């Protein structure tokens, strides 16, 4: 008996070309680049200024040493996010095409062996 999974039969006749990105997806990608970039651009250089901004916008007073740790954490987080987005942009299309080809070849070999 030849039993196929529903996901294998649904993707068998489908074209493997990439679908155009929707407006929401493009907007999310743009926001993904803007937020860490803006955080890096607007991050104050001195911890005292960051402590003043936190107190001004939230009403919570923090010490200068806490502001220094917060500043360094925001700096690392923003740079890491931009690095991940850059790597995804550079190598994302290659990884997607490899994943599509491997999944199709695996499903074909599984159907041939049964």
C-alpha positions in Angstrom: 0.0 0.0 0.0 1.4 3.4 -0.9 0.7 5.8 1.9 1.8 9.4 1.4 1.6 12.2 3.9 -0.7 15.1 3.2 2.2 17.5 3.1 4.1 15.5 0.5 1.1 15.3 -1.9 0.3 19.0 -1.5 3.8 20.1 -2.4 4.5 17.6 -5.2 3.0 19.5 -8.1 3.8 22.9 -6.7 6.3 25.2 -8.4 9.4 25.8 -6.2 9.8 29.4 -7.2 9.7 31.9 -4.4 6.4 33.7 -3.9 6.6 37.6 -3.9 6.6 38.9 -0.3 3.4 40.4 1.0 3.1 44.0 2.1 3.1 43.0 5.8 6.2 40.9 5.4 8.1 43.7 3.6 7.0 46.1 6.3 8.2 43.8 9.0 11.5 43.4 7.3 11.9 47.2 7.0 11.0 47.7 10.7 13.5 45.0 11.5 16.3 47.1 10.0 15.0 50.5 11.3 14.6 49.7 15.0 18.1 48.5 15.7 19.6 51.2 13.5 17.6 53.9 15.2 18.6 52.5 18.6 22.3 52.8 17.7 21.9 56.3 16.3 19.9 57.6 19.2 21.8 55.8 22.0 23.5 58.5 24.1 27.2 58.3 24.6 27.3 59.0 28.3 25.5 56.9 30.9 24.3 60.0 32.8 22.3 61.1 29.7 20.8 57.6 29.4 19.8 57.7 33.1 18.2 61.1 32.5 16.3 59.9 29.5 15.0 56.8 31.4 13.8 59.1 34.2 12.3 61.6 31.8 10.3 59.0 29.8 9.4 56.4 32.4 9.6 58.2 35.7 12.0 55.6 37.0 15.3 56.8 38.4 18.3 54.6 37.8 21.9 55.0 38.9 24.7 55.9 36.5 26.3 52.5 36.9 23.0 50.8 36.0 22.7 53.1 33.0 26.1 52.1 31.9 25.2 48.4 31.9 21.9 49.2 30.2 23.7 51.2 27.5 26.2 48.4 26.9 23.4 45.9 26.7 21.4 48.0 24.2 24.5 48.5 22.2 25.3 44.7 22.0 21.6 43.9 21.3 21.4 46.4 18.4 24.7 45.3 16.8 23.7 41.6 17.1 20.3 42.3 15.6 21.8 44.2 12.6 24.4 41.4 12.2 21.8 38.7 12.1 19.7 40.7 9.6 22.7 41.2 7.4 23.6 37.5 7.5 20.0 36.6 6.7 19.9 39.1 3.8 23.2 37.8 2.4 22.8 34.1 2.9 19.0 33.7 3.3 18.1 33.1 -0.4 20.8 30.4 -0.7 19.6 28.6 2.4 16.0 28.7 1.3 16.8 27.2 -2.1 18.9 24.4 -0.6 16.1 23.6 1.9 13.5 23.4 -0.9 15.7 21.2 -3.1 16.5 18.8 -0.2 12.9 18.4 0.9 11.8 17.6 -2.7 14.6 15.1 -3.2 13.8 13.4 0.1 10.1 13.1 -0.7 10.9 11.6 -4.1 13.4 9.1 -2.7 10.9 8.1 0.0 8.1 7.6 -2.5 10.4 5.5 -4.8 11.5 3.2 -1.9 7.9 2.4 -0.9 
